[in-house]
Amino acid sequence: MSGRLILTLSILGGTGKEGPGLAYRWAQAGYHVVIGSRTPEKAERVAAELNERLERELVVGMGNVEAAEACDIAVLTVPYNAHRDTLEGLKDQLQGKVLVDVTVPLVPPEVSVLKVPPSGSAAQEAQEILGEGVDVVAAFQNVSHVHLLEDHPVPCDVLVCGDHEGAREQVLELVRAARLVGWDAGPLANAIVVEGLTPVLIGINKRHGMKEAGIRITGHPPVEATGPDA
Ligand SMILES: NC(=O)c1ccc[n+]([C@@H]2O[C@H](COP(=O)([O-])OP(=O)(O)OC[C@H]3O[C@@H](n4cnc5c(N)ncnc54)[C@H](OP(=O)(O)O)[C@@H]3O)[C@@H](O)[C@H]2O)c1
């Protein structure tokens, strides 16, 4: 982690649907935010659109390699079929950093059916590809982009999985900064449960004519205990 006062978050593949929503909320919270893309001009265009919405110049766009190099914490928002190639191409730039993996291992056209990757989950696959020099944390897979570019409270909690408690804590801080409720969901081996909820939510959306189904943890921890990261 850098000693800089304000951290830089790079959203790799941040030009689609989920990435700009997360970028919008983190820029509002005061982070330096970089949108990454295979095409720098596309990233710059999305950054400009976000800045217009934010009414300030808070977000910049870059190629994915430069974005991964520039950040303190990286966030990956690409479709599963681009997951491995994207990570292999950014392995060097990500060493020593936390990677927040938002990827859900969906295999179109059956996006409402769980497909378990060979490593157990996309996040575990990311950890295998990147090696021990990167702390992979799985988070945000259940939050529909439909909510993120709006300013209303998001009715969906975030389950955070990773093998390093410190990295999970950092990501729980990012969840709070995005004005969401986060829960420490334990080691990376649990990520398949979190990733696996997304096709269930997509199926519920389809069957019930919705766009934004989410999950929420019920119950309240005792006051002195570690509570939800709200
Ligand atoms: N959308 C949601 O509501 C939502 C919610 C929770 C989790 N997720 C998960 O988050 C991830 C991103 O979702 P999304 O809806 O934002 O995806 P998306 O809009 O389909 O794609 C995001 C970006 O990924 C890059 N990309 C696409 N194909 C690629 C390829 N073959 N190689 C390299 N990069 C490629 C593109 O960026 P460039 O062309 O600029 O490089 C694209 O703008 C997915 O794994 C999804 O399952 C999505």
The ligand as an ORCA input file, in Angstrom:
! r2SCAN-3c Opt
* xyz 0 1
  N     -23.279     -5.433    -15.011
  C     -23.606     -5.732    -13.765
  O     -24.649     -5.293    -13.245
  C     -22.687     -6.611    -12.946
  C     -22.978     -6.783    -11.593
  C     -22.105     -7.552    -10.809
  C     -20.995     -8.168    -11.387
  N     -20.779     -7.998    -12.724
  C     -19.591     -8.653    -13.301
  O     -18.640     -7.640    -13.521
  C     -17.929     -7.906    -14.736
  C     -18.130     -6.732    -15.677
  O     -19.497     -6.603    -15.971
  P     -20.009     -5.522    -17.040
  O     -21.459     -5.717    -17.156
  O     -19.454     -4.194    -16.710
  O     -19.282     -6.096    -18.355
  P     -19.238     -5.480    -19.831
  O     -19.911     -4.160    -19.827
  O     -19.739     -6.516    -20.779
  O     -17.664     -5.357    -20.104
  C     -16.836     -4.541    -19.305
  C     -15.587     -4.196    -20.089
  O     -14.774     -5.340    -20.262
  C     -13.940     -5.135    -21.387
  N     -13.946     -6.318    -22.241
  C     -14.983     -6.868    -22.895
  N     -14.605     -7.942    -23.612
  C     -13.264     -8.048    -23.424
  C     -12.262     -8.926    -23.903
  N     -12.580     -9.946    -24.719
  N     -10.985     -8.747    -23.481
  C     -10.666     -7.731    -22.653
  N     -11.569     -6.852    -22.159
  C     -12.851     -7.017    -22.537
  C     -14.517     -3.960    -22.168
  O     -13.642     -2.858    -21.971
  P     -12.740     -2.243    -23.154
  O     -13.389     -2.585    -24.462
  O     -12.802     -0.785    -22.857
  O     -11.390     -2.833    -22.971
  C     -15.841     -3.721    -21.501
  O     -16.249     -2.368    -21.529
  C     -18.482     -9.213    -15.302
  O     -17.655    -10.284    -14.921
  C     -19.858     -9.298    -14.649
  O     -20.310    -10.626    -14.516
  C     -21.581     -7.226    -13.513
*
